[in-house]
Amino acid sequence: MRTAPVLSTARLRLRPHVLDDMAALEAFYATDRAAFIGRPKTRTQLWYGFASEVGSWDLMGHGAWAITTQDGALVGQVAITQPPHFPEREIGWLLFEGHDGKGYATEAALAALRWGWQAGFATLVSYITPENARSVALARRLGAVHDPDAALPEGDGPEDTVVWRHAPDTDGSPEAYA
């Protein structure tokens, strides 16, 4: 069984999820912070989403990481995923209440991108709700560019989702992150 590799940055650890992380995700999805993310309607749907992001490592070689500070505090999640309704691999992120404004999402996303480039991914996208200004700003900080010609997730229209494209030449080559 393959699990998420542990990635470390100056302030963060990206580690495989553990079952206890589900409680923090459940609390996150109960807040307005989750307004722009497909919010599970029941604990069963949350479980299926959580389990798929953990199991994707074994099935597809990529998935979700828990973001923790170096002292172990869980602050969010970053993931490279491609569920069946996504036409491309996506990098996505979320931070729990009280942890934004510290650069954690940028630091974690850069570590995940570096991993993706080293794994040989030629491109990744971020599917972002147009009104989600904070995620759009982060995609731009990461060097992503709006790709209006990219295919959208099944069932989404341009009013639902904007595609931001990440590539080694915009987000940095693997060597730039070494």
C-alpha positions as a Python dict, from the first residue, in 0.01 Angstrom:
ca = {
    (1, 'M'): (0, 0, 0),
    (2, 'R'): (134, 340, -101),
    (3, 'T'): (72, 641, 124),
    (4, 'A'): (151, 1009, 90),
    (5, 'P'): (519, 1089, 128),
    (6, 'V'): (610, 1324, 411),
    (7, 'L'): (726, 1662, 279),
    (8, 'S'): (890, 1922, 500),
    (9, 'T'): (932, 2295, 454),
    (10, 'A'): (1085, 2553, 684),
    (11, 'R'): (766, 2576, 892),
    (12, 'L'): (541, 2292, 781),
    (13, 'R'): (508, 1918, 742),
    (14, 'L'): (286, 1766, 478),
    (15, 'R'): (203, 1418, 605),
    (16, 'P'): (-38, 1137, 524),
    (17, 'H'): (-382, 1186, 674),
    (18, 'V'): (-477, 986, 983),
    (19, 'L'): (-831, 902, 1091),
    (20, 'D'): (-831, 1171, 1361),
    (21, 'D'): (-794, 1437, 1087),
    (22, 'M'): (-1152, 1371, 979),
    (23, 'A'): (-1287, 1558, 1284),
    (24, 'A'): (-1101, 1875, 1185),
    (25, 'L'): (-1226, 1843, 826),
    (26, 'E'): (-1582, 1794, 951),
    (27, 'A'): (-1551, 2110, 1161),
    (28, 'F'): (-1409, 2301, 861),
    (29, 'Y'): (-1694, 2197, 632),
    (30, 'A'): (-1946, 2322, 890),
    (31, 'T'): (-1811, 2679, 855),
    (32, 'D'): (-1845, 2952, 595),
    (33, 'R'): (-1479, 2889, 503),
    (34, 'A'): (-1604, 2593, 298),
    (35, 'A'): (-1850, 2802, 94),
    (36, 'F'): (-1653, 2760, -230),
    (37, 'I'): (-1565, 2392, -189),
    (38, 'G'): (-1803, 2105, -263),
    (39, 'R'): (-1940, 2072, 87),
    (40, 'P'): (-2039, 1718, 190),
    (41, 'K'): (-2401, 1708, 303),
    (42, 'T'): (-2361, 1418, 547),
    (43, 'R'): (-2087, 1250, 753),
    (44, 'T'): (-2111, 959, 511),
    (45, 'Q'): (-2027, 1188, 217),
    (46, 'L'): (-1743, 1341, 419),
    (47, 'W'): (-1611, 990, 489),
    (48, 'Y'): (-1624, 896, 120),
    (49, 'G'): (-1438, 1214, 21),
    (50, 'F'): (-1179, 1174, 295),
    (51, 'A'): (-1125, 805, 218),
    (52, 'S'): (-1093, 872, -156),
    (53, 'E'): (-825, 1136, -101),
    (54, 'V'): (-631, 898, 126),
    (55, 'G'): (-689, 595, -100),
    (56, 'S'): (-592, 787, -414),
    (57, 'W'): (-229, 749, -312),
    (58, 'D'): (-251, 373, -349),
    (59, 'L'): (-474, 379, -657),
    (60, 'M'): (-329, 674, -851),
    (61, 'G'): (3, 770, -692),
    (62, 'H'): (-122, 1108, -568),
    (63, 'G'): (-378, 1238, -320),
    (64, 'A'): (-413, 1459, -13),
    (65, 'W'): (-170, 1562, 256),
    (66, 'A'): (-252, 1698, 599),
    (67, 'I'): (-71, 2027, 657),
    (68, 'T'): (79, 2055, 1004),
    (69, 'T'): (314, 2299, 1166),
    (70, 'Q'): (651, 2154, 1263),
    (71, 'D'): (516, 2111, 1619),
    (72, 'G'): (229, 1896, 1488),
    (73, 'A'): (-69, 2137, 1486),
    (74, 'L'): (-307, 2048, 1202),
    (75, 'V'): (-372, 2364, 997),
    (76, 'G'): (-526, 2239, 671),
    (77, 'Q'): (-491, 2020, 365),
    (78, 'V'): (-327, 2035, 24),
    (79, 'A'): (-399, 1774, -241),
    (80, 'I'): (-319, 1665, -591),
    (81, 'T'): (-622, 1468, -704),
    (82, 'Q'): (-813, 1360, -1012),
    (83, 'P'): (-1153, 1214, -928),
    (84, 'P'): (-1342, 1072, -1228),
    (85, 'H'): (-1530, 1397, -1299),
    (86, 'F'): (-1207, 1602, -1327),
    (87, 'P'): (-1053, 1614, -1676),
    (88, 'E'): (-706, 1690, -1532),
    (89, 'R'): (-508, 1652, -1211),
    (90, 'E'): (-586, 1935, -973),
    (91, 'I'): (-390, 2092, -691),
    (92, 'G'): (-623, 2226, -424),
    (93, 'W'): (-586, 2359, -72),
    (94, 'L'): (-778, 2456, 237),
    (95, 'L'): (-682, 2609, 569),
    (96, 'F'): (-864, 2580, 898),
    (97, 'E'): (-990, 2882, 1091),
    (98, 'G'): (-716, 3093, 1250),
    (99, 'H'): (-437, 2976, 1020),
    (100, 'D'): (-474, 3207, 722),
    (101, 'G'): (-259, 3514, 663),
    (102, 'K'): (58, 3331, 768),
    (103, 'G'): (168, 3202, 427),
    (104, 'Y'): (90, 2840, 515),
    (105, 'A'): (-120, 2774, 204),
    (106, 'T'): (149, 2916, -25),
    (107, 'E'): (425, 2720, 148),
    (108, 'A'): (229, 2394, 142),
    (109, 'A'): (115, 2438, -220),
    (110, 'L'): (472, 2510, -333),
    (111, 'A'): (592, 2191, -162),
    (112, 'A'): (312, 1991, -331),
    (113, 'L'): (391, 2151, -668),
    (114, 'R'): (760, 2068, -628),
    (115, 'W'): (663, 1708, -553),
    (116, 'G'): (436, 1705, -860),
    (117, 'W'): (705, 1838, -1092),
    (118, 'Q'): (955, 1586, -956),
    (119, 'A'): (694, 1311, -1008),
    (120, 'G'): (686, 1407, -1375),
    (121, 'F'): (353, 1593, -1402),
    (122, 'A'): (377, 1833, -1697),
    (123, 'T'): (92, 2050, -1568),
    (124, 'L'): (-162, 2078, -1287),
    (125, 'V'): (-474, 2290, -1263),
    (126, 'S'): (-670, 2450, -984),
    (127, 'Y'): (-1048, 2448, -1032),
    (128, 'I'): (-1165, 2759, -847),
    (129, 'T'): (-1510, 2910, -799),
    (130, 'P'): (-1493, 3256, -965),
    (131, 'E'): (-1601, 3434, -643),
    (132, 'N'): (-1327, 3268, -435),
    (133, 'A'): (-1092, 3568, -439),
    (134, 'R'): (-852, 3422, -180),
    (135, 'S'): (-790, 3106, -383),
    (136, 'V'): (-756, 3304, -705),
    (137, 'A'): (-499, 3527, -533),
    (138, 'L'): (-306, 3221, -413),
    (139, 'A'): (-312, 3063, -760),
    (140, 'R'): (-168, 3388, -899),
    (141, 'R'): (101, 3401, -625),
    (142, 'L'): (197, 3048, -724),
    (143, 'G'): (242, 3161, -1085),
    (144, 'A'): (-69, 2994, -1225),
    (145, 'V'): (-235, 3148, -1529),
    (146, 'H'): (-604, 3156, -1615),
    (147, 'D'): (-680, 2897, -1884),
    (148, 'P'): (-1022, 2978, -2033),
    (149, 'D'): (-987, 2700, -2293),
    (150, 'A'): (-933, 2419, -2041),
    (151, 'A'): (-1201, 2154, -1995),
    (152, 'L'): (-1412, 2198, -1684),
    (153, 'P'): (-1511, 1930, -1434),
    (154, 'E'): (-1812, 1731, -1546),
    (155, 'G'): (-2131, 1922, -1472),
    (156, 'D'): (-1958, 2259, -1417),
    (157, 'G'): (-1994, 2569, -1632),
    (158, 'P'): (-1782, 2884, -1644),
    (159, 'E'): (-2011, 3043, -1385),
    (160, 'D'): (-1914, 2759, -1146),
    (161, 'T'): (-1545, 2707, -1213),
    (162, 'V'): (-1243, 2892, -1350),
    (163, 'V'): (-932, 2693, -1441),
    (164, 'W'): (-592, 2816, -1325),
    (165, 'R'): (-300, 2630, -1487),
    (166, 'H'): (25, 2555, -1305),
    (167, 'A'): (334, 2446, -1496),
    (168, 'P'): (702, 2410, -1410),
    (169, 'D'): (782, 2709, -1630),
    (170, 'T'): (543, 2932, -1432),
    (171, 'D'): (568, 2775, -1088),
    (172, 'G'): (939, 2696, -1119),
    (173, 'S'): (1121, 2397, -1253),
    (174, 'P'): (1193, 2100, -1026),
    (175, 'E'): (1553, 2220, -1009),
    (176, 'A'): (1438, 2559, -882),
    (177, 'Y'): (1286, 2387, -578),
    (178, 'A'): (1579, 2155, -503),
}
